[in-house]
Amino acid sequence: MRYVLSVGVVLAVALGVAGIVHGEADDSPGLQLLGVVLVLGAVAFGIRNLRGGS
């Protein structure tokens, strides 16, 4: 189960980075903010998942 969650975290980070890049190209600060929030949330969830927290 931890493997599936880790793959989900990696996909969420990739989606967030894509949102940041696309928002930069389109000059959209809202999309950039959503991308940053998605990346930070996925990283925090991934760290919590690796440390074994609930």
C-alpha positions, 0 to 999 in steps of 0.5 A: 500500500505504501508503494501505491501512495508513493506513486500517487505522490510522485504523480501529484508532484509532477502535475503540480510542476506542470501546473506551475510551468503552464501557469508561467507560460500563460501568465496565470498567477492562480494556476501557479499558486494551485501548482505550488499548493499541490506540490507542497501538499504532496511533499508533506503527505509523502514525508508523512507516509515515509515516516509512518505517521497516521 
